């Protein structure tokens, strides 16, 4: 069980993440000792509902790279990028999922952002993140060695 993890500390573990996250997280990460190594087997982290959450991510081009800047699909993706720049977070959930023997993170980010004078975006974004999960777990410091 994990309790009261600082969101800033969590995002600092992701290589190449150009942003900030505020909020406290708790969750569960089942661990098992297998083949002389500790292994994670699923689990999740969830932003505490009582925590004030904020996400700031410089997402320019994340979803629109290579697209013609016209049409409804472009506008939707661009507004998502703009919303991620300064999002008042309602919830963030990070599920650790086994995909073909590799643990990946399936996220859900919900919140609201005022992207310009006329546009408010209610965001429900579901990123999929590939990272070295074991390194992340070691950085969180369970006191385990591999």
Secondary structure, DSSP 4 states (H G I P E B T S, - for coil): -EEEEEHHHHHHTSTT--EEEESEEEEE--EEEETTEEEE---EEEE-TTS-EEEEE--TTTTTTT--S-SHHHHHHHHHHHHHHSEEEEEEEEEEEEETTEEEEEEEEEEEEE-SSS-EEEEEE--EE---HHHHHHHH--S---
